[in-house]
Amino acid sequence: MKRLLWLGVGLAVGAIIVRKATQKANEFTPSGIATSLSESAGGLVESLRSFVDDVRVGMAEREQEIHAAFAAGELYEDKFAELRDDEGDRR
C-alpha cells in the first residue's frame, strides 16, 4: 500500500514537471516568441496611449488657465520660458 502511494505521488509530480517543461519549451518556439512579442507590444502601445491622453488633459487644463488669465486681463506668466530656446533672439 505504501509503495502504491509513493508511485502515485511520483506519477503526479512527474506529470506536473512534464507539463511545465512543455509549456516552457513552447515559449521558445516561433509562435511562442511571436505571442510574447505581440503581448509586449500591446502593453507598450497601451502605455503610450495612456501617456498621450495624460499630456492632452494637461495641455487642455493649461490652455484653460491661459484663457482665463487673458479674459481677466492678467499678465500671462510663462513659467517655462527659460527651459526652451527664446525664439525672439533668432528673428
PyRosetta script that sets phi, psi and omega in degrees:
from pyrosetta import init, pose_from_sequence

init()
pose = pose_from_sequence("MKRLLWLGVGLAVGAIIVRKATQKANEFTPSGIATSLSESAGGLVESLRSFVDDVRVGMAEREQEIHAAFAAGELYEDKFAELRDDEGDRR")
pose.set_psi(1, -40.1)
pose.set_omega(1, 179.9)
pose.set_phi(2, -64.3)
pose.set_psi(2, -40.2)
pose.set_omega(2, -179.1)
pose.set_phi(3, -66.1)
pose.set_psi(3, -36.6)
pose.set_omega(3, 179.3)
pose.set_phi(4, -66.4)
pose.set_psi(4, -38.7)
pose.set_omega(4, 176.1)
pose.set_phi(5, -60.4)
pose.set_psi(5, -49.8)
pose.set_omega(5, -178.2)
pose.set_phi(6, -67.7)
pose.set_psi(6, -31.4)
pose.set_omega(6, 175.1)
pose.set_phi(7, -64.4)
pose.set_psi(7, -43.2)
pose.set_omega(7, 177.9)
pose.set_phi(8, -64.1)
pose.set_psi(8, -43.3)
pose.set_omega(8, 178.2)
pose.set_phi(9, -62.5)
pose.set_psi(9, -43.8)
pose.set_omega(9, 179.4)
pose.set_phi(10, -62.3)
pose.set_psi(10, -42.0)
pose.set_omega(10, 178.0)
pose.set_phi(11, -64.6)
pose.set_psi(11, -41.2)
pose.set_omega(11, 179.6)
pose.set_phi(12, -64.8)
pose.set_psi(12, -46.3)
pose.set_omega(12, 179.5)
pose.set_phi(13, -63.9)
pose.set_psi(13, -42.2)
pose.set_omega(13, 178.3)
pose.set_phi(14, -61.5)
pose.set_psi(14, -41.8)
pose.set_omega(14, 179.2)
pose.set_phi(15, -64.5)
pose.set_psi(15, -41.3)
pose.set_omega(15, 178.6)
pose.set_phi(16, -63.5)
pose.set_psi(16, -43.6)
pose.set_omega(16, -179.7)
pose.set_phi(17, -64.6)
pose.set_psi(17, -43.0)
pose.set_omega(17, 179.0)
pose.set_phi(18, -63.2)
pose.set_psi(18, -42.6)
pose.set_omega(18, 180.0)
pose.set_phi(19, -63.2)
pose.set_psi(19, -45.3)
pose.set_omega(19, 179.0)
pose.set_phi(20, -64.3)
pose.set_psi(20, -41.0)
pose.set_omega(20, 179.3)
pose.set_phi(21, -65.0)
pose.set_psi(21, -38.4)
pose.set_omega(21, 178.0)
pose.set_phi(22, -65.8)
pose.set_psi(22, -42.8)
pose.set_omega(22, 177.9)
pose.set_phi(23, -62.0)
pose.set_psi(23, -43.0)
pose.set_omega(23, 179.9)
pose.set_phi(24, -65.9)
pose.set_psi(24, -39.7)
pose.set_omega(24, 178.6)
pose.set_phi(25, -65.6)
pose.set_psi(25, -35.4)
pose.set_omega(25, 178.2)
pose.set_phi(26, -67.0)
pose.set_psi(26, -25.2)
pose.set_omega(26, 177.4)
pose.set_phi(27, -66.2)
pose.set_psi(27, -23.8)
pose.set_omega(27, -176.8)
pose.set_phi(28, -99.7)
pose.set_psi(28, 6.7)
pose.set_omega(28, 174.1)
pose.set_phi(29, -83.2)
pose.set_psi(29, 161.8)
pose.set_omega(29, 179.5)
pose.set_phi(30, -55.9)
pose.set_psi(30, -41.0)
pose.set_omega(30, 179.5)
pose.set_phi(31, -69.3)
pose.set_psi(31, -35.6)
pose.set_omega(31, 177.7)
pose.set_phi(32, -66.3)
pose.set_psi(32, -40.6)
pose.set_omega(32, 177.9)
pose.set_phi(33, -66.2)
pose.set_psi(33, -42.1)
pose.set_omega(33, 178.8)
pose.set_phi(34, -61.2)
pose.set_psi(34, -42.5)
pose.set_omega(34, 178.5)
pose.set_phi(35, -62.5)
pose.set_psi(35, -44.5)
pose.set_omega(35, 179.4)
pose.set_phi(36, -62.0)
pose.set_psi(36, -42.7)
pose.set_omega(36, 179.5)
pose.set_phi(37, -66.9)
pose.set_psi(37, -40.0)
pose.set_omega(37, -179.9)
pose.set_phi(38, -66.2)
pose.set_psi(38, -37.5)
pose.set_omega(38, 177.0)
pose.set_phi(39, -66.3)
pose.set_psi(39, -41.0)
pose.set_omega(39, 178.7)
pose.set_phi(40, -65.6)
pose.set_psi(40, -44.1)
pose.set_omega(40, 179.6)
pose.set_phi(41, -64.5)
pose.set_psi(41, -38.9)
pose.set_omega(41, 178.2)
pose.set_phi(42, -62.6)
pose.set_psi(42, -40.9)
pose.set_omega(42, 177.5)
pose.set_phi(43, -66.2)
pose.set_psi(43, -38.1)
pose.set_omega(43, 178.8)
pose.set_phi(44, -66.3)
pose.set_psi(44, -43.5)
pose.set_omega(44, 179.4)
pose.set_phi(45, -63.0)
pose.set_psi(45, -42.4)
pose.set_omega(45, 179.5)
pose.set_phi(46, -64.6)
pose.set_psi(46, -40.1)
pose.set_omega(46, 177.2)
pose.set_phi(47, -63.9)
pose.set_psi(47, -40.9)
pose.set_omega(47, 179.1)
pose.set_phi(48, -65.4)
pose.set_psi(48, -42.1)
pose.set_omega(48, 177.1)
pose.set_phi(49, -61.2)
pose.set_psi(49, -42.2)
pose.set_omega(49, 179.0)
pose.set_phi(50, -62.7)
pose.set_psi(50, -42.6)
pose.set_omega(50, 178.8)
pose.set_phi(51, -62.3)
pose.set_psi(51, -45.8)
pose.set_omega(51, -179.9)
pose.set_phi(52, -62.7)
pose.set_psi(52, -40.8)
pose.set_omega(52, 177.6)
pose.set_phi(53, -62.3)
pose.set_psi(53, -41.7)
pose.set_omega(53, 178.1)
pose.set_phi(54, -63.6)
pose.set_psi(54, -40.6)
pose.set_omega(54, 178.8)
pose.set_phi(55, -65.1)
pose.set_psi(55, -42.4)
pose.set_omega(55, 179.2)
pose.set_phi(56, -62.2)
pose.set_psi(56, -40.9)
pose.set_omega(56, 178.8)
pose.set_phi(57, -63.7)
pose.set_psi(57, -43.6)
pose.set_omega(57, 177.9)
pose.set_phi(58, -62.6)
pose.set_psi(58, -40.4)
pose.set_omega(58, 178.4)
pose.set_phi(59, -63.9)
pose.set_psi(59, -41.8)
pose.set_omega(59, -179.5)
pose.set_phi(60, -65.1)
pose.set_psi(60, -40.4)
pose.set_omega(60, 178.1)
pose.set_phi(61, -63.5)
pose.set_psi(61, -44.7)
pose.set_omega(61, -179.2)
pose.set_phi(62, -65.6)
pose.set_psi(62, -38.8)
pose.set_omega(62, 178.8)
pose.set_phi(63, -63.0)
pose.set_psi(63, -40.5)
pose.set_omega(63, 177.3)
pose.set_phi(64, -63.4)
pose.set_psi(64, -39.2)
pose.set_omega(64, 177.4)
pose.set_phi(65, -62.5)
pose.set_psi(65, -42.6)
pose.set_omega(65, -179.7)
pose.set_phi(66, -65.9)
pose.set_psi(66, -44.0)
pose.set_omega(66, 179.0)
pose.set_phi(67, -63.6)
pose.set_psi(67, -39.6)
pose.set_omega(67, 178.8)
pose.set_phi(68, -64.9)
pose.set_psi(68, -41.2)
pose.set_omega(68, 178.7)
pose.set_phi(69, -65.9)
pose.set_psi(69, -40.4)
pose.set_omega(69, 179.2)
pose.set_phi(70, -65.0)
pose.set_psi(70, -42.9)
pose.set_omega(70, -179.8)
pose.set_phi(71, -65.7)
pose.set_psi(71, -32.3)
pose.set_omega(71, 180.0)
pose.set_phi(72, -82.9)
pose.set_psi(72, -7.3)
pose.set_omega(72, 179.4)
pose.set_phi(73, 80.3)
pose.set_psi(73, 17.0)
pose.set_omega(73, 179.3)
pose.set_phi(74, -83.6)
pose.set_psi(74, 154.6)
pose.set_omega(74, 177.5)
pose.set_phi(75, -74.8)
pose.set_psi(75, 130.4)
pose.set_omega(75, 179.4)
pose.set_phi(76, -75.7)
pose.set_psi(76, 123.5)
pose.set_omega(76, 178.2)
pose.set_phi(77, -101.8)
pose.set_psi(77, 112.1)
pose.set_omega(77, 179.7)
pose.set_phi(78, -83.9)
pose.set_psi(78, 103.5)
pose.set_omega(78, -176.2)
pose.set_phi(79, -74.4)
pose.set_psi(79, -16.0)
pose.set_omega(79, -172.9)
pose.set_phi(80, -113.5)
pose.set_psi(80, 12.9)
pose.set_omega(80, -177.1)
pose.set_phi(81, -61.7)
pose.set_psi(81, -36.9)
pose.set_omega(81, -178.0)
pose.set_phi(82, -74.6)
pose.set_psi(82, -14.9)
pose.set_omega(82, -179.0)
pose.set_phi(83, -84.5)
pose.set_psi(83, -17.8)
pose.set_omega(83, 179.9)
pose.set_phi(84, -119.2)
pose.set_psi(84, 165.9)
pose.set_omega(84, 177.2)
pose.set_phi(85, -66.2)
pose.set_psi(85, 139.9)
pose.set_omega(85, 178.9)
pose.set_phi(86, -80.7)
pose.set_psi(86, 114.2)
pose.set_omega(86, -176.2)
pose.set_phi(87, -70.5)
pose.set_psi(87, -21.4)
pose.set_omega(87, -179.9)
pose.set_phi(88, -66.2)
pose.set_psi(88, -27.7)
pose.set_omega(88, -179.1)
pose.set_phi(89, -72.6)
pose.set_psi(89, -24.1)
pose.set_omega(89, -175.7)
pose.set_phi(90, -82.0)
pose.set_psi(90, -21.0)
pose.set_omega(90, -174.9)
pose.set_phi(91, -81.5)
pose.dump_pdb("model.pdb")
